[in-house]
Amino acid sequence: MEKRLNMKKNILIILTGGTISMKASDPAGVIPSNEFADFLRQFPQLNSVANVEVMDYLNIPSPYMTPEMMFELAKLVDLKIIDYDGIVITHGTDTLEETAYLCDLVLTTRKPVIFTAAMRSGNEIGLDGPRNIIGSVRVACHPDSIDKGVLVVMNDEIHTARDVVKSDTGKIDSFISPGYGPVGIVDPDKIVYHRTSLYKDNVWTDQLDTKVELIKAAAGMDGKFIRCCMENDIKAIVIEAFGRGNLPKSLVPDIQAAIAKSILVVITSRTYTGRVLAEYGYEGGGKHLETLGCILASDMKGVKVRLKLMALFGKYHDVDIVKRFFKQSVL
């Protein structure tokens, strides 16, 4: 194992539920269990790594997680981390990348905050949860983890909250950072960081404004979802467009109408890697959309753009200020 300081670090593990704390039960299927917190408190390999305390905060499937709950979790972390060297958060895999990213945006601490999870429930063969927990605590203890933002540790890899995505429904190596790869690895003898991410945003806000919607483009679609947003006083619409940021021309009139109502329209790509770009000038192409007033969101994923806009509107409340700050922060 890696060399340690004379005193073990103090790490808080915050449980929020997910597969890592679930067990299979006939005939109900895989469901939440109340046994995980006690298991961690008695886990000898874990206590040999650090002085660990466990906080049984939530026990929900991660599809139940909401932006408001993510924000409350972030506030809890900022409060609790004063008394610890780092925090590890267990979470369901379905929305982990969203919760980790929102925390990355709004947390004020420089100390390590690590998210982890499991792809296999507690009574499956080859369960990955305990290994991910130990790896996460080791990363939280490592001095090089300070000031790196929120990290995600899965399958012996370390990823940034900004870049990581769940890429598969069931494989244990599901969590990847498309186009970039992990920033480090968890080896048996030590933690190894092999690159530094240049991309880090902070939006320190006291509240979120959740009136932001996400729409995914599909061939032949019309603008009914955009019109629905306009009818419901939505402040921003994120559209996952094709390729470089292109859309069917049938959406253009409704996009223009939304912009005329001071609704922010942000274009991302539904592809896994690459930037949206003002390249195609045909009606509905990325260049044309930019001339209409849409913002191109570089390589950011739609679900994370949505959360960033919620934080920005929560802080600034003004569409022009939000637009300026968002444009300055994309690559």
N, C-alpha and C positions, 0 to 999 in steps of 0.2 A: 504493500500500500504506500501512497505518497507520504513523504515526510510531513510530520505535523508539528505545530507549536507545542510547547510544554503543556498547555491547557487545552482541553477539547472545547470546540465552539458550542455555543448555545443556539439551537435551532428549534423553531416552532413549526410544526406540521399542522396546517389547517385543512380539514376534510370538508369537501363540498358534495361528495357522492360520486356517482358514475359507476361504470363497470368495475373499477378497481375495488369498490366496496360492495359488490353484488355477488349473489350466489344463485345457482340454478335450483329451482324448486318445482317439482311436478305437482299439478299440471300447469302451474302459473308461468313457467319459463324463468328467465333470468330477472331477478327483482332485487331491490335494495335490501341490505342486511345491516343489522346493528352491531355486528361483531368486529368490524374492521378496526375501530379505535382501540379496543382492548388488545387486539392482535399486535398493533404497532407498539403499544406501551410495553409489551412483553417480548418484543422482537430483539433477541440478543445481538445479532449482527448489526442492527441499527444503533443500539446503545454503545457499541464499541467504536462507532465512528464519531459520535457527537453526544452532547447532553441534549436529549430530545424531549420536548413536550408536545402533546397532541391536543388539538382543539377540535372538538366535534361540532363544527359550525353549521353545516347543512348535510342532508343526505337525500339528494334528489337526482333523478336522471338528467343529464345535461341538456336534453331538448327542452326541459322546463326552465332553463336559465334565461333571464331577461337582461337587457342592458341596465335596467335599474338595479337588479341584483348584482351584476358585475361591478357596478359603480360602488355599491355598498361594501362589497368585498374589498375593493381597492382602498376605501376609507378605513376599513378594519386593518388592513395590512399596514398602512401608514401609521396607524395608532399603535399596533402591537410591536412593530419592528424596532421601536425605540429600545425595547428590553432584550433584543436578540441580535445575534450576529447575522442571521439570515432566516428566510421563511420559505418553506416548501408547501405548495398547495396541490392537493389531489383533486382531480376534476374528471368529469366524463369526457370522452374523446370527441363526441359529436360537435360540441361548441367550444372546446378548449382553446382553439386558435383565436376565437373572438374574445373570450374573457381575458386571455393572456395579453392580447393586443390592447384592449381597453385599459387594463392595469398598466401596461407599459406607457401609455399616453399620459395617464393622470397621476401616477405615483410620484412622490417627491423624494423618496429615499434613494441613496446610492448603493445601499446594501443589496446583497444578492436576493432575488425573489425568483423562485423556480416553480414552474408548473410541471406536473407529471400525471400519468394516467395508466390505464391498462387496456389492452385490447381483448383480454381474456378474463372471465369472471373467476371468483375465488376458488371454485372447485373443478376447474378445467385442468386437463393435463398440460404441463408446460406453462403454467400461468406466469405472466410477465410483470405483474404488479410489484411484488417484493423487490425484484432486481431494480426496477425503475425507481422505487422509493429510495433504496440505498444509494443508487447513483446520483439521485437528486440531492440528497443530504450531503454527499461528498462534494458535489459541485457547489452547493451553498456554503460549504466550509472553506472552499479554496480562495486564497487571496486574489487570484486573477479574475474571479467572478464579480468583484466589486466594480461598480460603474459601467456595467455592460447592459443595463436595462433588464427587462424581464426575459428570462430564458425558459426554454422548454426542453426537458430531458426525457427522451424516450429511446428505447432500444440501444442504449450505450452511445447515443449521439446528443449533442448540445445544439439547439437551434435558437435563433432569435424569434421573439414573438411576432415581429413584423413580417417575417418571411415564411414561417412554418405553416403548412397546411396538412390536413388529413387527406391522404391520397387514395386510400383503399378502405373498403367497408370492414375488413376483418383481419388483415395481416398485421403481425406485430411490428413490421417495419413501415407501417402506414405513414408515419409523420416524416415529412421531407420538406426541404426548402428549395422549390423548383428554381433552377437557374443559378443558384448560389451554393447549395450544399450546407452542411452543418458548420458551425463555427468551431466546434471542438468535439472531442470524444472522451468517453469514460472507459479507461483501460483498467485492468486489475491492479496495476502498480501505481498509476497516477492519472490525474486529469490533464488532458492535453488540449490547449487552445492553439489552432493553427491559422486562424485569421481573425480580423477585427471587422465588425460591420461598421460602415461609414454612415449608415442611415439610422437616425434616431430623432423622433419627434416627441415633444412634450406639450400637452395642453393642460395646464394646471387650472382646474375649474372646480367650483363648488357644486355644480349641478350639470345634468344632461338635459338636452332638449331632444326628445325621441321622435319628433315629427319629421323623420327622414325615411324614405322608402327605397327599396332595391328592386329593380326590374331586370330580368334576363332576356336578352334578345333571342328570337327564334325566327326562322325563315317564314316570311309571309305574315308576320304579326302586324296588327294595327295599333292605334294609340289609345285603346280603351283604358289600359292601366295608367297611363299618364293622365288621362282625363279624370279617372277616379282619384288620383292624387290631388289634382286641382280642386276637385269638389270637396276634399276633406282637409283643406288648409295645410297641406304638407309644405315644409319649408325647403326641402331639397330632395331631388330624385337622383339616385345613382343608377346608371344603366350599364349593365355588362354587355358590351357590344361585340360584334364579330372582330376577329383579327386585330388589326391596328387601331380599331376604334370606329368601325363603320356600321351603319344601320340602314334598314329598309327606308326608302324615301317616303313610305306611307306614314312614318312616325314624325316626319319633319314638321308638318303643320301644328301638331300637338306640342312638340318641343318648343316651337316658336311661341305658342300661346302660353306655355308654362313660364318661359323666360320673360314674356311681357307682363306676367303677374308677379315678377320678382321671385320666382322659384329658381333655386340654384339647380342646374342640371350638370352632373358630373359623369364623364364617360370613362369606363374601365373596359378591360377585355375579358371575355369569358374563357380565353386560353389560359394555360397554366404559367407560361413564361413570356417575357417580352413586354415592351412599352407600347402604350397607345401613342399615336403620332399624327400630327397634322400633315398627312401625306396625300390622301385621296381627295380630289376636289369635286367629285360628282355629288349630286344631291344625296345627302345622307352620309357621305364620306367624312372621315375624321377632320380633314381640313375645312370642309364646308360647315360641319357642326361647330368647329371653333369660331368661324366667322359669325355664326349665329349667336354666340355668347356662351356656348358650352365650355366647361373646363375639362381638359384631358388629364387623367390621374396617373400618368406614367405607368409603372409596373404594379401598382397597388391592386390588391384583390378587392372585389366589390364589397364583401362583407366587412372588411376592415375600413374601407372608405366611408361606409355608412356610419360606423362607430366614431370615426374621427370627426365627421360632420356633426354628430350628436354632441360631442364634447365641445367643438368650436361654437356651435349655436348656443350651447349652455353657458359658455363664457362670454360671448360677445353680443348675442341677440340681434345682430344686424347683418343682413345678407351681404352687403358690400364689404364689411369688415371681414366676414367669414371667407368671402371669395378671395380677398387679398391675401389673407393668411394662408389659405389652402394652396393657392397658386405659388406662393413663395416657398412652400414646404415640399413640393413635388419635384422630382428630378427631371 
